């Protein structure tokens, strides 16, 4: 644990948090810089922003972050990694200057070192009681609407000390347990033999290879219901201790007792019954957090029906979503499930990404048997799953639509629907869909989400300028910039969001553009359906730009040439900056 909790690792993690906070605030500054409307003209740091104020106190002000050399900038693929590197460079240069006597330690540096030293002392000292994990605040994230009621997903927000302890301990636990986890699990793993961390793209690659080797396949899926919200603490701890003993017997490598303490205190900091359910009856919570009245959905009735009338009263249930250790929990509790499925004879093709899974085999009965084993093992872990349904007449339009709404499916034949009405031409996993020819496309719901995001970004600009509903018109006095410059800034935002930080001389290397939508689907191949999807996204993006240009065309503000070069007004952004460019030059 000493290596994981080094001063360097803790400070790098803090740099990451500060860079993420800067990225979130960048959007507010963008709106302020285009608008004079009172709702956006001032960016106040209120007492509610305790996390941000803390990060400000342990790092220099943004204007004092050192610039990077060209060689350093090339390594950074996005704004967050760039800012993270600048922040760590601030720490390195300040530490060097203090050591050589060139300067005295500034206040922010003293605050940073004081915080880091205290955190490391609490974790690494011999006193295990000094390790503390605070109770998280719960943030409601809108999930869906049912019966005219908003259903929220609970996201747990820990204080920075607890957050760092959990994050670094999760890294240690991942590396310690990784040797015993099976290769069918792709999420939250350590580096493999190729020195790479598996990701969701590797899942699709594995499916494609298996498909090439076996042309006649039956496929089954089973979705766990409310996975993180239904994990039973006592059972999880039993698995945790059992696997630790197994690893120690196998490798003679003992686990650090401090990691066990952190894991136990992490579980002790949260359970669904105590931390989330009471909020459903607390109107003040929704008002304080500016949330429309709704509720956090749970499955108490289903749990009591399956595992005993007083099950939810007897046990602490649920792990917090949004915490690094929770990600590790998915592999921990499902490890024995993986093992049982892989021991089925004949051996099926089985892969899992967190709590999502897919099964394949050339024989329908073998596939069905493996699915039955998976469901039985899930029950043994005190987890729920959506009951799988049979596929009937996929060719009928309504049945085809219903197929994609069902979360768990009994074995269906992956093939041409025109040959047999029960055949299904597509399988879906981790956001991708693959047909029986091996061609890929993006899931339709994902395309819809991206279009909604384009509309959302456009709405933010219009609201910043005072257009809060369709009847209002944008007044000239609300604009800080000329109309073309406002449009130009939105275009830059939409391009960065969709295809990354593309330059005209780098557009032929789309996979090197950092965090963006297209790089989340870098396995896409050049086929008719994918081409249509990406061209559709380009079309919808142009529609939003046209919409903004129409709304702001009456703005008569004049350009400040010193700030905005004249050529920026007429620059043309073409195919090099399009979603489709990703396929064109892939």
Secondary structure, DSSP 8 states (H G I E B T S, - for coil): -TTTT-HHHHHHHHHHHHHHHHHHHHHHHHHHHHB--HHHH-----TT-HHHHHHHHTS--GGGS----HHHHHH--SHHHHHHHHHHHHHHHHHHHHHTTSS---HHHHHHHHHHHHHHHHHHSS-GGG------EEEEEEEEEETTEEEEEEEEE--HHHHHHHHHHHHHHHHHHTTTS-TTB-SS--B-TTS-B--HHHHHHHHHHHHHH-SSEEEEE--EETTGGG-BHHHHHHHHHHHHHHHHHHH-----HHHHHHHHHHHHT--HHHHTGGGGG-HHHHHHTT--SEEE---HHHHHHHH-TTHHHHS-B---BT-HHHHHHHHHHHHHHHHHHHTSSS--EEEEETTEEEEEESSHHHHHHHHHHHHHHHHHTT-EE---B----TTSHHHHHHHHH-SSEEEEEES-TTT-TT-BSEEEETTEEEETTS-EEE-HHHHHHHHHHHHHHHHHHHHHTT--STT----GGGBSS-HHHHHHHHHHHHHHHHH-S--TTTTT-GGGS-SSTGGGGTT----HHHHHHHHHHHHHHHHHHHHHHHHHTT------TTTS-GGGGT----GGGSTTHHHHT-
